Amino acid sequence: MKYYIIAGEASGDLHASHLMKALKNVDTESQFRFFGGDNMKAVGGTLVKHYREMAFMGFVPVLLHFPTILKNMEICKKDILAWQPDAVIVVDYPSFNLRIAEFVHTHSLIPVYYYISPKIWAWKEYRIKSIRRNVDEIFSILPFEVPFFEEKHHYPIHYIGNPTADEVKEFLDHYNETFLQFCQRNNLSEKPVIALLAGSRQQEIKDNLPAMMQVAEHFRDYQFVLAGAPAIDDEYYDRFIHGTQIGVVRNETFALLRHATAALVTSGTATLEAALLNVPQVVCYKTPLPHFISFLKKHFLKVKYISLVNLITDREVVAELVAASFSVDNMISELKRILPGQNGREEMLRGYDEVRKAIAKIDAPGHAARVIHRLLHVESNECRFRRDKNLE
């Protein structure tokens, strides 16, 4: 089978690479062509476009790069029709991928599978109409998405477990480096570590890292170590940390978290990674016009929380300092609460147990690969029938 896969950012590249490996296990004749990154390229196949040329975030960056975005979209559309895959698999990245799904549905009979469903339960719920029309199957990695899609919108989905849980388990099964060895290898001191996960995009780093660095000045007994994101060059980080005591560890976020006492984390998958690695955290996310954004969040956002930890447990396990509550003073106060010996630390760790129980299933990519393989070989007519019914 020929699989065309589209991932538009670093996390999608990682998750898609694991799905590709799983597809190879169930389909020895599998071929891949993709928009993605280095992790997918390492599995094999043809990289058409790297996500570094696609990952634009925020109104202004998107506006400035709009011609590039349109060009990438046209390249993708033409390439899919030229290659004629047996399936198109889109990974998160909804602004791009839902448009591709619409094109594929309109111009071909190629099934579209959505791996890691778009977060329409948080915003842009109207996208369910596009999903009904243009997406054959959705594969969810968050348990609370099942009632949202199936009960509220009557759209059946597959809950496959969470790939981050699989990735963390695989890491812990094989990682045996001591704290001292980790520090020596990365030219760090032997002070306890507080990890800084400032985001995977330049805009996130620009917004969040300076405040995190100010927090570091108030915790002299700890060393603050930044998790370098795959798509960010050292030169960009140097703009902020040059001449400071902030350390950097590249492409080893799990190892950094494994040895961290606590962490300051921007929202996203990183919050779940920290929880699964049992690292108490403070979620910090700076926004423009913070008071206005807080107003919108309170009155228009469909969910109470932004971090996956709190969304999965449906309560505030980790503090979220977002928009108007984002400040250096608040970050200092919340970080103190979760250091060793503080009550907030043990309470948070108990909340992490709830997260693990809620995720439950293991081998998310393997489960998705088996379903996709079955659909393509046995149930393709039924799948297309359901899509046609959704159009009625």
N, C-alpha and C positions, 0 to 999 in steps of 0.2 A: 504494500500500500504506500501511496505517496501522501505525505502530511505537510501542509503549509502552515507554519506556526508564526504568530505575530506577538512579540513581547516588546514593550516600548520603554522599559526602564530596568534598573539593576535587579530589583527583586523579581520581576517577571522573567528575566534571563535565567536566574537561578532556579526558579520553580519550573520553568519550561524545560530546562536541561534535565531535571529529574524525571519529568514526564516523558521526554524523549528516550531516556534510558529504559524506562518501564515499557514504552511502546516497542522498543527493540527486543525486549524479553518475550513479548507475546506475539510479535510479528517480525520474524527473521528477515523478511523481504522489505522492511520499512525503509523509506527514503525520506529525507527531510530537506526542505528549503524554508528559509526563515528570515524574518526581521528580528534581531535579537542581539546577543553579545558573546563575550568570550566563553562563558560556560556552555552555551549551546554549541558554539563552534567546536569546542573540545569533544563533544559527543559525536559530531560528524554531520555532514550535509553541507549545504551551500548557504553562506551568509550573504544575503542580498543587501541589507542595510544595518549598520550598527545602531543600537539604541542611543548612543552618544549624539547622534544626529537628529534625534527625535524627542528627547526628554526635556521639554520646555514646560515650565510651571509658572503660574501666575498670569494675570491679565496682560501686563506690559510685555513680558518675554514672549508670550504667545502671539501678541499683536506684532511685535517686531520680527518674529520668525514665521509669520503666517505664510508667506510665499514658499518657504522651505517645507512647512507642514503640508501644504497643498501638493507640492512636487513629490514628496515622499508618498503621499496617498495615491497619486496617479501612478507612480512607479509600482506600488504594491498591487493595485488593481490590474494593471496590464500584465504584471508578472504572474499573478494567480491564473488569469485566463490563458496565458501562454503555456503555463506548466500543466494545467489541468490536474490538480491534486484530487485524491479521493476524499479528502476532508480538509477544511480550514479550521485550525484551532487558534482562537484568540485568547490572550492571557491578560486579564485586567485591562488597564489603559483604555477606558470606555470612550473618551472623546474621539479617538482614532478608530478603535476597533468596532464600535457600533456602526460607523459609516462604512467600514469595509464589509461588515456583515450584511448591511443593506445592499451594497453593490453585488456581492456574491449571490445573494438570494434573488436579486432582480435579473442578473445576467447569466445564471447557470443553475444547475441542479445539485451543485456541490453542497453537502451538509456543512453547517457551521456549528462548532462546539465551543462553548464559552468556558474556559478553564480558569477558575478564580473569578467568580461572578462580580459584576460591577456593583458598587455600594449604593444602589439606588434607594435603600432603606434610610440612608442618611440625608441625601439630597437628590434632586432631579428624579423623583419617583415617576414622573411622566415617561421616563425611558422604558418603562415596562411595555408600552405600546410597540416600540421599536423591537424590543426583545421578542415579543409575541410573534411579530411579523417575520423576523429575520434570523432568529437563533433557534436551532433545532434542539439542542440540549445544553443545560447549564450544570456545571460541576462546582458545588459550593464547598468552601473550606471553613465556614463558620456555622456552628449549629443553630444559632438564632435566625439564620436566613431561611431555614426550612419553613417555619410558620409564616414568615413574611411573604414568601413567594407562593406557597401552596395553599395556605388558609386565606390570606388576604387577597391574593391575585389569582388563585386557582391555576397556577402554572407549576407543574411538577418539576422538581429538580433532583439532582443526585448530591447528597451530602457524603463526601468521601473521606472525611477527616482533614486534619490540617498538615500541610507539607512542612511547615516550620517545626512542628512537633517531631516529625520524622527526621528532619535535618539535625535537630538538637540531639535526639537520641543517638543517631549515627555518630555524631561528634563525640558525645560522652562515652560511647562504647569503645572508641579508639584513642581518645586523648589521655595521655598520662604524664604530661610535663608538670613539674613542680612549679610553685610560684617563683622560687629563686631562679630556676632555669629559664622561665618565661621572661623575667626581668633582665637577666643577663643577656639573653639573645636579642632583646629589643632595646638594649642600652638604657634601661630604666633603673631607678633607685630601688631600694628594698622597702620603701614606705608602702603602707596599704594603698590600694588603687581605688580611685573613683573614676569610672568610665564616663566619657562624654560621647554620646551618639547624637551628633548635631544634624543629621539628615544626609540624604544621598544626592541632593541637588545643590547647585551653587547658591541659589536664592535662599534655601532653608539654612544653609551654613552661614551665609552673610547675616541673616536675621537672628539666629540663635546662638552661634558660637561666642560672639563678644560678651554677651551677658553671662554665659557659662564660665568664661574665663574670669570675669569679675567675682563670681562665686568662689572660684579657686583661691583667691587671695585671703579668704576667711577660714580656710581649712589647711593650715600649715603642716599638720601632722600627716597629711595625705598627699599623694601625687595624683594629679589629674592627667588622664591619658585619653587622647582622642582616637576614636575608631575611624580610620581613613576609609572613605567610600571608594569602590572600584573605579567609578567614572570621574573622580576628581583628582587632578594633578597635584603633585607636591607643591608646585609654585603657588597654587591657589590657597592652600592651607598656610603657606609661609606668610601670606599677606597679614594673617591674623596672629600667628603664634611665634613669628620670628622674634628672637630676643626674650622669650618667656620661658618658664619652666614646664610648659605643657608638653607632654610626650605625645608621640604619634605611633600607632600600630596599624600597618596597612594590611587589608584583606584578611584580618584575623579577628573579626568581631566576636565570634564565639569564644575564642581563647581569651580575649580581653575580658569578656563578661565572666568567664569561668573563674578568673582570679580577682574580680572586682568585689569590693566591699559594698558598693552602692553605685548608682548611675543616674546621670541626668540625660533624659531621652526625649527626642522629638517624637511626635505621634507617628503611628504607622506600625509596620511589622516589627520594628525594633522593640516596641513595648512588650510584645508577646515573646520575643526572643529573651529579653531580660527576665520575664516571669518564669519561663520554662527552664532557665538556667539559675533560677532562685536568687536573683539579684534585686534587692529592694531598689525602687526607682522613684524619681520625680519626673512627671511628664511636663515638658516645657515647650510652648509653641508661640512664638511672637507673630503677630499679624499687623498689617497696616490698619490705621483707624481703629484701635483696639476697643474703644467703648462702643463704636457703631457695630463692629463685628460681634461683640458680646450681646448687643441688643438683637441682632439677627439670629445669633445662636439660640438665644432664649425663646424667641418668638416664631422662628421659621425652620430651624433645624429639626429634623424628624426624630432625632435621638438625644438622650440626655448626656451622652459621653462621646469623647473622640478617640480614646485609647481602646485597643482591642481587649485589654485586660478587663476594663470596666464594662465594656459592651458584652463580653462573654458571660460575666458574672451578674450583669444587670445591677451592679451597685458600685460605689466608689471604693475600690480596693487600693488604687494608686491615686495620688493627688494630681489633678490636671490644672496646670497654670497656663491658661490660654487667653489670648486677647487681653482684656482689662486686668485679669489676675496675674498676668505675666510680669514679673519684676524680679530684680536681683534679691531684694529683701525677702520676698516670698519663697524664692528658690532656696535661699540660705536657711530659712525657718523650716521648710519641709524636708530639706536634706538632713538637718540635725535630728529630726524626728525618727529617721530610719537608720541611723548609725548604730553600731553594736551597743547593746545595753539599754536601748530606748524601746519603749512600749510599741511605738509605731512600727518597728521592724518586725517583731514577732506577729503582730496583727496582719501585716502585709503578706508575710510568708504563708500564713494560714489561708489567706485569700488566694494565693497562687495554687494551693491544692485544689480549690474549686475550679480553677481554670483547667487544670490537667484532667479532672474528672469530666468536665463538660465536653472537652475535645474528644476524648474516648478513643475513637478509631485510630488505627495506625496504618502506615503504607498508603497515604493518600494518592501519590502518583501511580502506584501499582493498581489501586482500585479503579482510578479513572481510566488507565490504559486498558484494563480488561473490559470495562463498559464500552469504551470507544471501539475496541476490536470487535466486540459482539454486535454492536450497532451496525458497523460497516459490513459485517459478514452475514448477519442473520436478520437484522431488524431495520434495514435501511428503508424499506417501503413503509413500514409502520411509522418510522421517525418522520418521513416526509408527509405522511398522511396527517400526523398530529400538527405539523407546521401549517398545512393547508387548512385544517380545522380552526387553527388560531386566527386565520385571516378572515374567517366568516363573521 
